[in-house]
């Protein structure tokens, strides 16, 4: 089952930052700088975490937060997931 996640990262090395950003954005719907929104199921989450662990060091920080009850402001839209596909309403 797909769920919406916010991925926030603070990476202390420019090369690692580029690699983390590239990995994270490959799963993202949208994002800004070091915070992105990504729809993930269990398999995608495991793959994402495995890919990130290959890049990050102890000094880096990545938070992956499941969005359950979002408060939407401005142009934000609720995303519904149906049959492993995205339907944006």
Number of C-alpha atoms within 10 A of each C-alpha: 11 19 16 21 20 18 20 18 19 14 20 14 12 9 11 16 18 12 16 23 18 11 16 23 16 11 17 18 11 11 15 8 8 15 20 20 22 23 22 20 14 11 10 13 18 12 12 16 14 11 15 18 12 10 14 18 13 7 9 14 12 17 12 16 12 16 13 9 6 11 9 9 7 5 5 9 12 11 13 14 14 10 8 10 10 12 11 9 7
